[in-house]
């Protein structure tokens, strides 16, 4: 078995059991992306500069994604007044009607995008496993990424540090 497949397998198991794996701790520029929101409007990564942003790739068929969503909502509500933004990106294989239903029935308070073509997932590192979450600082740099549900207490500490930066 080659190394690439072994790593993919380990990540898949971790995602399936809800264990987060930190993918990187090296700061890198967030990819330039255009997100198509449920209301048909568009948002780009450039539009979100100056804010700390959580980008969460998810699917309605992903049990870990569904289970972590209340924590993502609480995180957004806790920090949004301080310049924190959340963007939930539904995977290309997720039927748009399911995404709309999930968003409305759970009253998600943040932006939700549908990645119909898969271009956004490819730009962010060819995302295949959900949930995959990125934390982006005010300068538009990815400072942390996770496969699986993050440790939300640790995530909140990091968000607070990033929000305090100028």
N, C-alpha and C positions, 0 to 999 in steps of 0.2 A: 504494500500500500504506500503510495507516495505521500510526502509530507503535507501537501495541499489538501488532499482528501482526508487525512487524519485530523488536521486542524478543523476542517469543515464539519467533520463528524462530531468532534468534541463540542464545537460551538452549537451544533444542532441539539445535542443532548442537553446542554446547559440551558438553552432557550426553552426546550420542551419542559424542563422541570422548574423553570422560573428562576434559575440562578443567573445572576448577571456576571458577565465576563467583561472586564475592562479591556477594550481593544487597543487603546493607545493612551499614553499620557504625554505624548509630544504634541506641542501646539503646531497646528497647520491651518492654512487659510481654508475657510468654508468654501465649497464650490459655488460658483455663480449659477443659480437656479431660478427658474420661474415656476412658482407654485400656482396651480389653478384651484381656487377656493370653491366651496360648494355653491356660493352665490354667483359663480361665474367670473368674479373679479380675479385679478392676478396680483401676486405679491412676489417680490424678488428678494434674494438674500441681501442685496444692496439696500433695499428699502428698510431693512431691519437693523442696519448698522446703528450703533449708539445704544442698542438694547442688549441685554443678556437674553439669549434665546435657547429654548429647548426644542429640538426637532426630533419628533418621534415617528419612526416608520412602524406601521401597525396594520393589522387586518382584523376584520370582524370575526373571522374563523379561528383566530389565534387566542387560545384560552388565557395565556399569560398576558397578552395585550388587553383583553377585556378585564382581567383581574387587576391590572395595574392602573387602569384608567381613572378610578376614583382618587388614587394618590396623585396622579398627574393633574387632575382638576384641583385638588387641595393645594398643590404646589403653585399652580398658576394663580389661584385666588389669594394665596398668602403673599406673593411677590409682585403681582401685576402693577400695583400702584407705584412700585419702585423702578419701573422700567423693564420688567421681565415679560417676555413674550413666549407663547407656546404655539407650536405649529405641528399638528398631527397629520401625517402624510399616509393616506391609505394606499396600499400596494395595488399595482395594476390589475392583479387577478381578483381583487375584491369588487363584487358587483356594486356599482354606484348607488343603486337603490338600498342596498344593505348599509352602506356607509351613511347615507342620508337618514335612514331609519334609526341607526345606532346613535348618531349625533343628536337627532331631535328627541328621541326617547330618553336619553341620558342628559339632555340639556347641556351639552359640552359648551363651556363658556369661551373657548379659545378658537383660533382659526383651524379649520380642517380643509385639507387639500386632497384631491384624488389624482394619483399619478397614473393616468390612463395609459400612457405609452411606456412607462417604466423608465423614462429618461431621467427623472429626478433620482430614483434609486440607483441608477447606473452612475450618475454624476457624484453621488455621495459615497461611492465605493462598491458599486454593484451589489447593493443590499439584497439579500435573498432571505435571511432569517429575521423573523419578527418576534418580539419587538427589538428594534435597534434604535438607540437613542443617542443623540449628540447634544452636548452643551457648548454653546457658542458665546464667546465674550463680546464686549461692546465694539471691539475692533474687527469683528467678523472672523475670528479664529476659533477653530474647534479646540477646546481644551480638555474634553473628556468624551469618550464614547463607550457605550455599553451594548452588549447583546444579552437580552433577558431583562427582567425588572431590576432597576438599580436599587441600591440601599438608599432609601429616600432621606434618612437622617443625614447621611454623608453627602448626598446630593444637595440638600438644603444648606449645609455648611459651605459647600463650594459656591452655590448661587449667591449666598450672602457675601462671600469674599469678592466675587466678580462684580456684584452690584456696588460694592464700596469703592471699586477702582474707578479712576477718572479717565 
